Amino acid sequence: MNTGQLLSIGLGGVTIAILGGVAEYMKEKEMPKAKGIARDFIIGAIMTLLLFQLLPDSMSDFSASLLNVGNVTSMVGGALSSSAEPELQVGVPEF
């Protein structure tokens, strides 16, 4: 696993933990327990790992873009270049 994948797994876990904590706070009107937050984090991390298995190319592109968040010129430059055609791959996927 590279840094982008670990960052994506952590981000998925944190996102689900935050959503679960907010939902529990809205339902119970009290602060969520640490056990529930940890459970939601693990669920989010596992869900992100499953997405890596089901959509490997898309998730690899997403995790690579997370590492380049600070480098806006590469994202804008890639969107503005009209001469580059997308690569079309036909056949058995290379895992």
mmCIF file as gemmi writes it, N, C-alpha and C atoms, coordinates in Angstrom:
data_model
loop_
_atom_site.group_PDB
_atom_site.id
_atom_site.type_symbol
_atom_site.label_atom_id
_atom_site.label_alt_id
_atom_site.label_comp_id
_atom_site.label_asym_id
_atom_site.label_entity_id
_atom_site.label_seq_id
_atom_site.pdbx_PDB_ins_code
_atom_site.Cartn_x
_atom_site.Cartn_y
_atom_site.Cartn_z
_atom_site.occupancy
_atom_site.B_iso_or_equiv
_atom_site.pdbx_formal_charge
_atom_site.auth_seq_id
_atom_site.auth_asym_id
_atom_site.pdbx_PDB_model_num
ATOM 1 N N . MET Axp A 1 ? 0.845 -1.181 0 1 0 ? 1 A 1
ATOM 2 C CA . MET Axp A 1 ? 0 0 0 1 0 ? 1 A 1
ATOM 3 C C . MET Axp A 1 ? 0.888 1.242 0 1 0 ? 1 A 1
ATOM 4 N N . ASN Axp A 2 ? 0.488 2.188 -0.819 1 0 ? 2 A 1
ATOM 5 C CA . ASN Axp A 2 ? 1.243 3.427 -0.847 1 0 ? 2 A 1
ATOM 6 C C . ASN Axp A 2 ? 0.572 4.481 0.041 1 0 ? 2 A 1
ATOM 7 N N . THR Axp A 3 ? 1.186 5.632 0.095 1 0 ? 3 A 1
ATOM 8 C CA . THR Axp A 3 ? 0.706 6.696 0.978 1 0 ? 3 A 1
ATOM 9 C C . THR Axp A 3 ? -0.684 7.184 0.577 1 0 ? 3 A 1
ATOM 10 N N . GLY Axp A 4 ? -0.957 7.267 -0.723 1 0 ? 4 A 1
ATOM 11 C CA . GLY Axp A 4 ? -2.263 7.726 -1.177 1 0 ? 4 A 1
ATOM 12 C C . GLY Axp A 4 ? -3.383 6.792 -0.766 1 0 ? 4 A 1
ATOM 13 N N . GLN Axp A 5 ? -3.12 5.493 -0.815 1 0 ? 5 A 1
ATOM 14 C CA . GLN Axp A 5 ? -4.141 4.541 -0.408 1 0 ? 5 A 1
ATOM 15 C C . GLN Axp A 5 ? -4.395 4.614 1.091 1 0 ? 5 A 1
ATOM 16 N N . LEU Axp A 6 ? -3.35 4.724 1.878 1 0 ? 6 A 1
ATOM 17 C CA . LEU Axp A 6 ? -3.529 4.84 3.324 1 0 ? 6 A 1
ATOM 18 C C . LEU Axp A 6 ? -4.258 6.128 3.688 1 0 ? 6 A 1
ATOM 19 N N . LEU Axp A 7 ? -3.932 7.205 2.969 1 0 ? 7 A 1
ATOM 20 C CA . LEU Axp A 7 ? -4.618 8.473 3.202 1 0 ? 7 A 1
ATOM 21 C C . LEU Axp A 7 ? -6.094 8.36 2.836 1 0 ? 7 A 1
ATOM 22 N N . SER Axp A 8 ? -6.403 7.658 1.748 1 0 ? 8 A 1
ATOM 23 C CA . SER Axp A 8 ? -7.8 7.465 1.343 1 0 ? 8 A 1
ATOM 24 C C . SER Axp A 8 ? -8.566 6.618 2.352 1 0 ? 8 A 1
ATOM 25 N N . ILE Axp A 9 ? -7.926 5.566 2.867 1 0 ? 9 A 1
ATOM 26 C CA . ILE Axp A 9 ? -8.574 4.714 3.864 1 0 ? 9 A 1
ATOM 27 C C . ILE Axp A 9 ? -8.859 5.516 5.134 1 0 ? 9 A 1
ATOM 28 N N . GLY Axp A 10 ? -7.887 6.31 5.567 1 0 ? 10 A 1
ATOM 29 C CA . GLY Axp A 10 ? -8.091 7.147 6.748 1 0 ? 10 A 1
ATOM 30 C C . GLY Axp A 10 ? -9.171 8.185 6.53 1 0 ? 10 A 1
ATOM 31 N N . LEU Axp A 11 ? -9.182 8.791 5.343 1 0 ? 11 A 1
ATOM 32 C CA . LEU Axp A 11 ? -10.195 9.798 5.036 1 0 ? 11 A 1
ATOM 33 C C . LEU Axp A 11 ? -11.593 9.18 4.983 1 0 ? 11 A 1
ATOM 34 N N . GLY Axp A 12 ? -11.703 7.97 4.429 1 0 ? 12 A 1
ATOM 35 C CA . GLY Axp A 12 ? -12.993 7.28 4.404 1 0 ? 12 A 1
ATOM 36 C C . GLY Axp A 12 ? -13.471 6.948 5.803 1 0 ? 12 A 1
ATOM 37 N N . GLY Axp A 13 ? -12.55 6.493 6.66 1 0 ? 13 A 1
ATOM 38 C CA . GLY Axp A 13 ? -12.911 6.177 8.04 1 0 ? 13 A 1
ATOM 39 C C . GLY Axp A 13 ? -13.338 7.411 8.816 1 0 ? 13 A 1
ATOM 40 N N . VAL Axp A 14 ? -12.616 8.496 8.635 1 0 ? 14 A 1
ATOM 41 C CA . VAL Axp A 14 ? -12.944 9.737 9.346 1 0 ? 14 A 1
ATOM 42 C C . VAL Axp A 14 ? -14.291 10.285 8.868 1 0 ? 14 A 1
ATOM 43 N N . THR Axp A 15 ? -14.538 10.208 7.562 1 0 ? 15 A 1
ATOM 44 C CA . THR Axp A 15 ? -15.801 10.723 7.026 1 0 ? 15 A 1
ATOM 45 C C . THR Axp A 15 ? -17.001 9.965 7.598 1 0 ? 15 A 1
ATOM 46 N N . ILE Axp A 16 ? -16.927 8.647 7.608 1 0 ? 16 A 1
ATOM 47 C CA . ILE Axp A 16 ? -18.035 7.853 8.143 1 0 ? 16 A 1
ATOM 48 C C . ILE Axp A 16 ? -18.163 8.049 9.653 1 0 ? 16 A 1
ATOM 49 N N . ALA Axp A 17 ? -17.033 8.194 10.35 1 0 ? 17 A 1
ATOM 50 C CA . ALA Axp A 17 ? -17.089 8.427 11.799 1 0 ? 17 A 1
ATOM 51 C C . ALA Axp A 17 ? -17.755 9.767 12.109 1 0 ? 17 A 1
ATOM 52 N N . ILE Axp A 18 ? -17.452 10.787 11.318 1 0 ? 18 A 1
ATOM 53 C CA . ILE Axp A 18 ? -18.072 12.101 11.539 1 0 ? 18 A 1
ATOM 54 C C . ILE Axp A 18 ? -19.573 12.025 11.262 1 0 ? 18 A 1
ATOM 55 N N . LEU Axp A 19 ? -19.94 11.393 10.151 1 0 ? 19 A 1
ATOM 56 C CA . LEU Axp A 19 ? -21.367 11.274 9.83 1 0 ? 19 A 1
ATOM 57 C C . LEU Axp A 19 ? -22.113 10.471 10.892 1 0 ? 19 A 1
ATOM 58 N N . GLY Axp A 20 ? -21.504 9.397 11.382 1 0 ? 20 A 1
ATOM 59 C CA . GLY Axp A 20 ? -22.127 8.599 12.432 1 0 ? 20 A 1
ATOM 60 C C . GLY Axp A 20 ? -22.248 9.363 13.735 1 0 ? 20 A 1
ATOM 61 N N . GLY Axp A 21 ? -21.219 10.149 14.071 1 0 ? 21 A 1
ATOM 62 C CA . GLY Axp A 21 ? -21.272 10.949 15.29 1 0 ? 21 A 1
ATOM 63 C C . GLY Axp A 21 ? -22.343 12.023 15.236 1 0 ? 21 A 1
ATOM 64 N N . VAL Axp A 22 ? -22.451 12.679 14.075 1 0 ? 22 A 1
ATOM 65 C CA . VAL Axp A 22 ? -23.483 13.71 13.914 1 0 ? 22 A 1
ATOM 66 C C . VAL Axp A 22 ? -24.873 13.081 13.98 1 0 ? 22 A 1
ATOM 67 N N . ALA Axp A 23 ? -25.043 11.926 13.33 1 0 ? 23 A 1
ATOM 68 C CA . ALA Axp A 23 ? -26.352 11.264 13.356 1 0 ? 23 A 1
ATOM 69 C C . ALA Axp A 23 ? -26.727 10.842 14.774 1 0 ? 23 A 1
ATOM 70 N N . GLU Axp A 24 ? -25.759 10.32 15.524 1 0 ? 24 A 1
ATOM 71 C CA . GLU Axp A 24 ? -26.045 9.908 16.901 1 0 ? 24 A 1
ATOM 72 C C . GLU Axp A 24 ? -26.357 11.112 17.782 1 0 ? 24 A 1
ATOM 73 N N . TYR Axp A 25 ? -25.646 12.221 17.564 1 0 ? 25 A 1
ATOM 74 C CA . TYR Axp A 25 ? -25.909 13.424 18.356 1 0 ? 25 A 1
ATOM 75 C C . TYR Axp A 25 ? -27.306 13.97 18.056 1 0 ? 25 A 1
ATOM 76 N N . MET Axp A 26 ? -27.696 13.961 16.788 1 0 ? 26 A 1
ATOM 77 C CA . MET Axp A 26 ? -29.023 14.47 16.425 1 0 ? 26 A 1
ATOM 78 C C . MET Axp A 26 ? -30.141 13.571 16.964 1 0 ? 26 A 1
ATOM 79 N N . LYS Axp A 27 ? -29.878 12.276 17.037 1 0 ? 27 A 1
ATOM 80 C CA . LYS Axp A 27 ? -30.899 11.342 17.494 1 0 ? 27 A 1
ATOM 81 C C . LYS Axp A 27 ? -31.022 11.328 19.015 1 0 ? 27 A 1
ATOM 82 N N . GLU Axp A 28 ? -29.887 11.25 19.715 1 0 ? 28 A 1
ATOM 83 C CA . GLU Axp A 28 ? -29.879 11.089 21.166 1 0 ? 28 A 1
ATOM 84 C C . GLU Axp A 28 ? -29.766 12.403 21.934 1 0 ? 28 A 1
ATOM 85 N N . LYS Axp A 29 ? -29.351 13.477 21.271 1 0 ? 29 A 1
ATOM 86 C CA . LYS Axp A 29 ? -29.129 14.79 21.896 1 0 ? 29 A 1
ATOM 87 C C . LYS Axp A 29 ? -28.068 14.733 22.998 1 0 ? 29 A 1
ATOM 88 N N . GLU Axp A 30 ? -27.093 13.85 22.827 1 0 ? 30 A 1
ATOM 89 C CA . GLU Axp A 30 ? -25.95 13.791 23.739 1 0 ? 30 A 1
ATOM 90 C C . GLU Axp A 30 ? -24.711 13.43 22.932 1 0 ? 30 A 1
ATOM 91 N N . MET Axp A 31 ? -23.564 13.685 23.508 1 0 ? 31 A 1
ATOM 92 C CA . MET Axp A 31 ? -22.309 13.43 22.798 1 0 ? 31 A 1
ATOM 93 C C . MET Axp A 31 ? -22.157 11.932 22.521 1 0 ? 31 A 1
ATOM 94 N N . PRO Axp A 32 ? -21.691 11.586 21.31 1 0 ? 32 A 1
ATOM 95 C CA . PRO Axp A 32 ? -21.522 10.166 20.987 1 0 ? 32 A 1
ATOM 96 C C . PRO Axp A 32 ? -20.388 9.53 21.796 1 0 ? 32 A 1
ATOM 97 N N . LYS Axp A 33 ? -20.505 8.244 22.013 1 0 ? 33 A 1
ATOM 98 C CA . LYS Axp A 33 ? -19.493 7.497 22.767 1 0 ? 33 A 1
ATOM 99 C C . LYS Axp A 33 ? -18.297 7.184 21.866 1 0 ? 33 A 1
ATOM 100 N N . ALA Axp A 34 ? -17.145 7.015 22.488 1 0 ? 34 A 1
ATOM 101 C CA . ALA Axp A 34 ? -15.921 6.709 21.738 1 0 ? 34 A 1
ATOM 102 C C . ALA Axp A 34 ? -16.024 5.355 21.043 1 0 ? 34 A 1
ATOM 103 N N . LYS Axp A 35 ? -16.739 4.417 21.653 1 0 ? 35 A 1
ATOM 104 C CA . LYS Axp A 35 ? -16.901 3.095 21.062 1 0 ? 35 A 1
ATOM 105 C C . LYS Axp A 35 ? -17.666 3.174 19.744 1 0 ? 35 A 1
ATOM 106 N N . GLY Axp A 36 ? -18.694 3.991 19.689 1 0 ? 36 A 1
ATOM 107 C CA . GLY Axp A 36 ? -19.466 4.168 18.458 1 0 ? 36 A 1
ATOM 108 C C . GLY Axp A 36 ? -18.672 4.86 17.372 1 0 ? 36 A 1
ATOM 109 N N . ILE Axp A 37 ? -17.88 5.854 17.766 1 0 ? 37 A 1
ATOM 110 C CA . ILE Axp A 37 ? -17.037 6.564 16.797 1 0 ? 37 A 1
ATOM 111 C C . ILE Axp A 37 ? -15.99 5.617 16.223 1 0 ? 37 A 1
ATOM 112 N N . ALA Axp A 38 ? -15.375 4.793 17.09 1 0 ? 38 A 1
ATOM 113 C CA . ALA Axp A 38 ? -14.369 3.837 16.62 1 0 ? 38 A 1
ATOM 114 C C . ALA Axp A 38 ? -15.005 2.807 15.688 1 0 ? 38 A 1
ATOM 115 N N . ARG Axp A 39 ? -16.217 2.353 16.017 1 0 ? 39 A 1
ATOM 116 C CA . ARG Axp A 39 ? -16.92 1.407 15.161 1 0 ? 39 A 1
ATOM 117 C C . ARG Axp A 39 ? -17.186 2.011 13.787 1 0 ? 39 A 1
ATOM 118 N N . ASP Axp A 40 ? -17.641 3.261 13.763 1 0 ? 40 A 1
ATOM 119 C CA . ASP Axp A 40 ? -17.919 3.93 12.498 1 0 ? 40 A 1
ATOM 120 C C . ASP Axp A 40 ? -16.646 4.15 11.69 1 0 ? 40 A 1
ATOM 121 N N . PHE Axp A 41 ? -15.525 4.453 12.363 1 0 ? 41 A 1
ATOM 122 C CA . PHE Axp A 41 ? -14.258 4.623 11.661 1 0 ? 41 A 1
ATOM 123 C C . PHE Axp A 41 ? -13.84 3.317 10.988 1 0 ? 41 A 1
ATOM 124 N N . ILE Axp A 42 ? -13.976 2.21 11.706 1 0 ? 42 A 1
ATOM 125 C CA . ILE Axp A 42 ? -13.592 0.911 11.145 1 0 ? 42 A 1
ATOM 126 C C . ILE Axp A 42 ? -14.5 0.555 9.975 1 0 ? 42 A 1
ATOM 127 N N . ILE Axp A 43 ? -15.79 0.839 10.092 1 0 ? 43 A 1
ATOM 128 C CA . ILE Axp A 43 ? -16.727 0.571 8.997 1 0 ? 43 A 1
ATOM 129 C C . ILE Axp A 43 ? -16.346 1.401 7.774 1 0 ? 43 A 1
ATOM 130 N N . GLY Axp A 44 ? -16.012 2.669 7.974 1 0 ? 44 A 1
ATOM 131 C CA . GLY Axp A 44 ? -15.623 3.525 6.853 1 0 ? 44 A 1
ATOM 132 C C . GLY Axp A 44 ? -14.324 3.082 6.201 1 0 ? 44 A 1
ATOM 133 N N . ALA Axp A 45 ? -13.363 2.64 7.009 1 0 ? 45 A 1
ATOM 134 C CA . ALA Axp A 45 ? -12.096 2.169 6.461 1 0 ? 45 A 1
ATOM 135 C C . ALA Axp A 45 ? -12.3 0.889 5.659 1 0 ? 45 A 1
ATOM 136 N N . ILE Axp A 46 ? -13.121 -0.028 6.161 1 0 ? 46 A 1
ATOM 137 C CA . ILE Axp A 46 ? -13.394 -1.274 5.439 1 0 ? 46 A 1
ATOM 138 C C . ILE Axp A 46 ? -14.16 -0.987 4.153 1 0 ? 46 A 1
ATOM 139 N N . MET Axp A 47 ? -15.1 -0.053 4.202 1 0 ? 47 A 1
ATOM 140 C CA . MET Axp A 47 ? -15.834 0.308 2.999 1 0 ? 47 A 1
ATOM 141 C C . MET Axp A 47 ? -14.892 0.879 1.932 1 0 ? 47 A 1
ATOM 142 N N . THR Axp A 48 ? -13.932 1.69 2.343 1 0 ? 48 A 1
ATOM 143 C CA . THR Axp A 48 ? -12.964 2.243 1.406 1 0 ? 48 A 1
ATOM 144 C C . THR Axp A 48 ? -12.081 1.143 0.835 1 0 ? 48 A 1
ATOM 145 N N . LEU Axp A 49 ? -11.68 0.185 1.662 1 0 ? 49 A 1
ATOM 146 C CA . LEU Axp A 49 ? -10.896 -0.949 1.161 1 0 ? 49 A 1
ATOM 147 C C . LEU Axp A 49 ? -11.681 -1.759 0.138 1 0 ? 49 A 1
ATOM 148 N N . LEU Axp A 50 ? -12.978 -1.952 0.381 1 0 ? 50 A 1
ATOM 149 C CA . LEU Axp A 50 ? -13.807 -2.663 -0.59 1 0 ? 50 A 1
ATOM 150 C C . LEU Axp A 50 ? -13.913 -1.895 -1.903 1 0 ? 50 A 1
ATOM 151 N N . LEU Axp A 51 ? -14.002 -0.571 -1.816 1 0 ? 51 A 1
ATOM 152 C CA . LEU Axp A 51 ? -14.025 0.227 -3.04 1 0 ? 51 A 1
ATOM 153 C C . LEU Axp A 51 ? -12.721 0.089 -3.808 1 0 ? 51 A 1
ATOM 154 N N . PHE Axp A 52 ? -11.587 -0.025 -3.099 1 0 ? 52 A 1
ATOM 155 C CA . PHE Axp A 52 ? -10.302 -0.248 -3.77 1 0 ? 52 A 1
ATOM 156 C C . PHE Axp A 52 ? -10.31 -1.574 -4.514 1 0 ? 52 A 1
ATOM 157 N N . GLN Axp A 53 ? -10.988 -2.586 -3.979 1 0 ? 53 A 1
ATOM 158 C CA . GLN Axp A 53 ? -11.044 -3.888 -4.637 1 0 ? 53 A 1
ATOM 159 C C . GLN Axp A 53 ? -12.009 -3.876 -5.824 1 0 ? 53 A 1
ATOM 160 N N . LEU Axp A 54 ? -13.129 -3.169 -5.694 1 0 ? 54 A 1
ATOM 161 C CA . LEU Axp A 54 ? -14.133 -3.167 -6.749 1 0 ? 54 A 1
ATOM 162 C C . LEU Axp A 54 ? -13.816 -2.199 -7.882 1 0 ? 54 A 1
ATOM 163 N N . LEU Axp A 55 ? -13.222 -1.061 -7.567 1 0 ? 55 A 1
ATOM 164 C CA . LEU Axp A 55 ? -12.903 -0.027 -8.556 1 0 ? 55 A 1
ATOM 165 C C . LEU Axp A 55 ? -11.428 0.362 -8.453 1 0 ? 55 A 1
ATOM 166 N N . PRO Axp A 56 ? -10.506 -0.526 -8.818 1 0 ? 56 A 1
ATOM 167 C CA . PRO Axp A 56 ? -9.089 -0.245 -8.56 1 0 ? 56 A 1
ATOM 168 C C . PRO Axp A 56 ? -8.545 0.951 -9.336 1 0 ? 56 A 1
ATOM 169 N N . ASP Axp A 57 ? -8.928 1.112 -10.608 1 0 ? 57 A 1
ATOM 170 C CA . ASP Axp A 57 ? -8.384 2.215 -11.39 1 0 ? 57 A 1
ATOM 171 C C . ASP Axp A 57 ? -8.912 3.558 -10.911 1 0 ? 57 A 1
ATOM 172 N N . SER Axp A 58 ? -10.211 3.63 -10.659 1 0 ? 58 A 1
ATOM 173 C CA . SER Axp A 58 ? -10.8 4.887 -10.213 1 0 ? 58 A 1
ATOM 174 C C . SER Axp A 58 ? -10.273 5.296 -8.835 1 0 ? 58 A 1
ATOM 175 N N . MET Axp A 59 ? -10.161 4.335 -7.928 1 0 ? 59 A 1
ATOM 176 C CA . MET Axp A 59 ? -9.676 4.655 -6.587 1 0 ? 59 A 1
ATOM 177 C C . MET Axp A 59 ? -8.193 5.001 -6.602 1 0 ? 59 A 1
ATOM 178 N N . SER Axp A 60 ? -7.421 4.389 -7.501 1 0 ? 60 A 1
ATOM 179 C CA . SER Axp A 60 ? -6.007 4.743 -7.605 1 0 ? 60 A 1
ATOM 180 C C . SER Axp A 60 ? -5.854 6.174 -8.098 1 0 ? 60 A 1
ATOM 181 N N . ASP Axp A 61 ? -6.688 6.555 -9.079 1 0 ? 61 A 1
ATOM 182 C CA . ASP Axp A 61 ? -6.658 7.936 -9.551 1 0 ? 61 A 1
ATOM 183 C C . ASP Axp A 61 ? -7.066 8.903 -8.447 1 0 ? 61 A 1
ATOM 184 N N . PHE Axp A 62 ? -8.087 8.511 -7.655 1 0 ? 62 A 1
ATOM 185 C CA . PHE Axp A 62 ? -8.548 9.358 -6.56 1 0 ? 62 A 1
ATOM 186 C C . PHE Axp A 62 ? -7.473 9.518 -5.488 1 0 ? 62 A 1
ATOM 187 N N . SER Axp A 63 ? -6.82 8.413 -5.126 1 0 ? 63 A 1
ATOM 188 C CA . SER Axp A 63 ? -5.792 8.499 -4.087 1 0 ? 63 A 1
ATOM 189 C C . SER Axp A 63 ? -4.574 9.265 -4.582 1 0 ? 63 A 1
ATOM 190 N N . ALA Axp A 64 ? -4.275 9.176 -5.869 1 0 ? 64 A 1
ATOM 191 C CA . ALA Axp A 64 ? -3.163 9.96 -6.416 1 0 ? 64 A 1
ATOM 192 C C . ALA Axp A 64 ? -3.509 11.446 -6.424 1 0 ? 64 A 1
ATOM 193 N N . SER Axp A 65 ? -4.779 11.767 -6.672 1 0 ? 65 A 1
ATOM 194 C CA . SER Axp A 65 ? -5.173 13.179 -6.668 1 0 ? 65 A 1
ATOM 195 C C . SER Axp A 65 ? -5.18 13.755 -5.255 1 0 ? 65 A 1
ATOM 196 N N . LEU Axp A 66 ? -5.386 12.899 -4.234 1 0 ? 66 A 1
ATOM 197 C CA . LEU Axp A 66 ? -5.324 13.391 -2.858 1 0 ? 66 A 1
ATOM 198 C C . LEU Axp A 66 ? -3.921 13.877 -2.504 1 0 ? 66 A 1
ATOM 199 N N . LEU Axp A 67 ? -2.916 13.229 -3.065 1 0 ? 67 A 1
ATOM 200 C CA . LEU Axp A 67 ? -1.548 13.643 -2.781 1 0 ? 67 A 1
ATOM 201 C C . LEU Axp A 67 ? -1.187 14.934 -3.495 1 0 ? 67 A 1
ATOM 202 N N . ASN Axp A 68 ? -1.906 15.253 -4.57 1 0 ? 68 A 1
ATOM 203 C CA . ASN Axp A 68 ? -1.609 16.454 -5.352 1 0 ? 68 A 1
ATOM 204 C C . ASN Axp A 68 ? -2.589 17.586 -5.068 1 0 ? 68 A 1
ATOM 205 N N . VAL Axp A 69 ? -3.238 17.579 -3.929 1 0 ? 69 A 1
ATOM 206 C CA . VAL Axp A 69 ? -4.225 18.618 -3.616 1 0 ? 69 A 1
ATOM 207 C C . VAL Axp A 69 ? -3.551 19.99 -3.564 1 0 ? 69 A 1
ATOM 208 N N . GLY Axp A 70 ? -2.358 20.046 -3.033 1 0 ? 70 A 1
ATOM 209 C CA . GLY Axp A 70 ? -1.647 21.319 -2.958 1 0 ? 70 A 1
ATOM 210 C C . GLY Axp A 70 ? -1.165 21.81 -4.298 1 0 ? 70 A 1
ATOM 211 N N . ASN Axp A 71 ? -1.014 20.927 -5.257 1 0 ? 71 A 1
ATOM 212 C CA . ASN Axp A 71 ? -0.502 21.292 -6.564 1 0 ? 71 A 1
ATOM 213 C C . ASN Axp A 71 ? -1.666 21.497 -7.524 1 0 ? 71 A 1
ATOM 214 N N . VAL Axp A 72 ? -2.27 22.67 -7.471 1 0 ? 72 A 1
ATOM 215 C CA . VAL Axp A 72 ? -3.464 22.965 -8.254 1 0 ? 72 A 1
ATOM 216 C C . VAL Axp A 72 ? -3.13 23.082 -9.736 1 0 ? 72 A 1
ATOM 217 N N . THR Axp A 73 ? -1.929 23.496 -10.067 1 0 ? 73 A 1
ATOM 218 C CA . THR Axp A 73 ? -1.59 23.692 -11.473 1 0 ? 73 A 1
ATOM 219 C C . THR Axp A 73 ? -1.603 22.388 -12.249 1 0 ? 73 A 1
ATOM 220 N N . SER Axp A 74 ? -1.282 21.275 -11.602 1 0 ? 74 A 1
ATOM 221 C CA . SER Axp A 74 ? -1.313 20.002 -12.324 1 0 ? 74 A 1
ATOM 222 C C . SER Axp A 74 ? -2.747 19.584 -12.628 1 0 ? 74 A 1
ATOM 223 N N . MET Axp A 75 ? -3.683 19.861 -11.707 1 0 ? 75 A 1
ATOM 224 C CA . MET Axp A 75 ? -5.077 19.503 -11.95 1 0 ? 75 A 1
ATOM 225 C C . MET Axp A 75 ? -5.682 20.404 -13.018 1 0 ? 75 A 1
ATOM 226 N N . VAL Axp A 76 ? -5.391 21.71 -12.967 1 0 ? 76 A 1
ATOM 227 C CA . VAL Axp A 76 ? -5.946 22.636 -13.943 1 0 ? 76 A 1
ATOM 228 C C . VAL Axp A 76 ? -5.295 22.42 -15.296 1 0 ? 76 A 1
ATOM 229 N N . GLY Axp A 77 ? -3.981 22.183 -15.303 1 0 ? 77 A 1
ATOM 230 C CA . GLY Axp A 77 ? -3.28 21.954 -16.562 1 0 ? 77 A 1
ATOM 231 C C . GLY Axp A 77 ? -3.761 20.702 -17.261 1 0 ? 77 A 1
ATOM 232 N N . GLY Axp A 78 ? -4.07 19.652 -16.506 1 0 ? 78 A 1
ATOM 233 C CA . GLY Axp A 78 ? -4.579 18.423 -17.107 1 0 ? 78 A 1
ATOM 234 C C . GLY Axp A 78 ? -5.964 18.615 -17.691 1 0 ? 78 A 1
ATOM 235 N N . ALA Axp A 79 ? -6.768 19.476 -17.09 1 0 ? 79 A 1
ATOM 236 C CA . ALA Axp A 79 ? -8.123 19.711 -17.587 1 0 ? 79 A 1
ATOM 237 C C . ALA Axp A 79 ? -8.119 20.608 -18.816 1 0 ? 79 A 1
ATOM 238 N N . LEU Axp A 80 ? -7.117 21.473 -18.942 1 0 ? 80 A 1
ATOM 239 C CA . LEU Axp A 80 ? -7.084 22.416 -20.046 1 0 ? 80 A 1
ATOM 240 C C . LEU Axp A 80 ? -6.428 21.851 -21.296 1 0 ? 80 A 1
ATOM 241 N N . SER Axp A 81 ? -5.652 20.8 -21.171 1 0 ? 81 A 1
ATOM 242 C CA . SER Axp A 81 ? -4.966 20.265 -22.342 1 0 ? 81 A 1
ATOM 243 C C . SER Axp A 81 ? -5.959 19.484 -23.191 1 0 ? 81 A 1
ATOM 244 N N . SER Axp A 82 ? -6.219 19.986 -24.403 1 0 ? 82 A 1
ATOM 245 C CA . SER Axp A 82 ? -7.21 19.353 -25.268 1 0 ? 82 A 1
ATOM 246 C C . SER Axp A 82 ? -6.571 18.391 -26.253 1 0 ? 82 A 1
ATOM 247 N N . SER Axp A 83 ? -5.246 18.423 -26.391 1 0 ? 83 A 1
ATOM 248 C CA . SER Axp A 83 ? -4.598 17.557 -27.368 1 0 ? 83 A 1
ATOM 249 C C . SER Axp A 83 ? -4.449 16.128 -26.871 1 0 ? 83 A 1
ATOM 250 N N . ALA Axp A 84 ? -4.449 15.911 -25.569 1 0 ? 84 A 1
ATOM 251 C CA . ALA Axp A 84 ? -4.276 14.567 -25.024 1 0 ? 84 A 1
ATOM 252 C C . ALA Axp A 84 ? -5.608 13.822 -25.055 1 0 ? 84 A 1
ATOM 253 N N . GLU Axp A 85 ? -5.596 12.649 -25.685 1 0 ? 85 A 1
ATOM 254 C CA . GLU Axp A 85 ? -6.803 11.836 -25.737 1 0 ? 85 A 1
ATOM 255 C C . GLU Axp A 85 ? -6.771 10.817 -24.607 1 0 ? 85 A 1
ATOM 256 N N . PRO Axp A 86 ? -7.925 10.464 -24.062 1 0 ? 86 A 1
ATOM 257 C CA . PRO Axp A 86 ? -7.933 9.469 -22.993 1 0 ? 86 A 1
ATOM 258 C C . PRO Axp A 86 ? -7.511 8.104 -23.535 1 0 ? 86 A 1
ATOM 259 N N . GLU Axp A 87 ? -6.817 7.359 -22.706 1 0 ? 87 A 1
ATOM 260 C CA . GLU Axp A 87 ? -6.348 6.038 -23.105 1 0 ? 87 A 1
ATOM 261 C C . GLU Axp A 87 ? -7.478 5.032 -22.924 1 0 ? 87 A 1
ATOM 262 N N . LEU Axp A 88 ? -7.799 4.298 -23.97 1 0 ? 88 A 1
ATOM 263 C CA . LEU Axp A 88 ? -8.852 3.306 -23.926 1 0 ? 88 A 1
ATOM 264 C C . LEU Axp A 88 ? -8.219 1.925 -23.886 1 0 ? 88 A 1
ATOM 265 N N . GLN Axp A 89 ? -8.511 1.18 -22.852 1 0 ? 89 A 1
ATOM 266 C CA . GLN Axp A 89 ? -7.956 -0.156 -22.711 1 0 ? 89 A 1
ATOM 267 C C . GLN Axp A 89 ? -9.083 -1.171 -22.868 1 0 ? 89 A 1
ATOM 268 N N . VAL Axp A 90 ? -8.867 -2.122 -23.751 1 0 ? 90 A 1
ATOM 269 C CA . VAL Axp A 90 ? -9.852 -3.152 -24.023 1 0 ? 90 A 1
ATOM 270 C C . VAL Axp A 90 ? -9.222 -4.505 -23.691 1 0 ? 90 A 1
ATOM 271 N N . GLY Axp A 91 ? -9.972 -5.343 -23.028 1 0 ? 91 A 1
ATOM 272 C CA . GLY Axp A 91 ? -9.467 -6.683 -22.726 1 0 ? 91 A 1
ATOM 273 C C . GLY Axp A 91 ? -9.488 -6.96 -21.251 1 0 ? 91 A 1
ATOM 274 N N . VAL Axp A 92 ? -8.686 -7.925 -20.856 1 0 ? 92 A 1
ATOM 275 C CA . VAL Axp A 92 ? -8.614 -8.343 -19.466 1 0 ? 92 A 1
ATOM 276 C C . VAL Axp A 92 ? -7.907 -7.277 -18.636 1 0 ? 92 A 1
ATOM 277 N N . PRO Axp A 93 ? -8.465 -6.866 -17.488 1 0 ? 93 A 1
ATOM 278 C CA . PRO Axp A 93 ? -7.793 -5.846 -16.679 1 0 ? 93 A 1
ATOM 279 C C . PRO Axp A 93 ? -6.493 -6.367 -16.092 1 0 ? 93 A 1
ATOM 280 N N . GLU Axp A 94 ? -5.526 -5.481 -15.979 1 0 ? 94 A 1
ATOM 281 C CA . GLU Axp A 94 ? -4.223 -5.832 -15.422 1 0 ? 94 A 1
ATOM 282 C C . GLU Axp A 94 ? -4.191 -5.438 -13.951 1 0 ? 94 A 1
ATOM 283 N N . PHE Axp A 95 ? -4.333 -6.41 -13.059 1 0 ? 95 A 1
ATOM 284 C CA . PHE Axp A 95 ? -4.329 -6.13 -11.636 1 0 ? 95 A 1
ATOM 285 C C . PHE Axp A 95 ? -2.945 -6.263 -11.096 1 0 ? 95 A 1
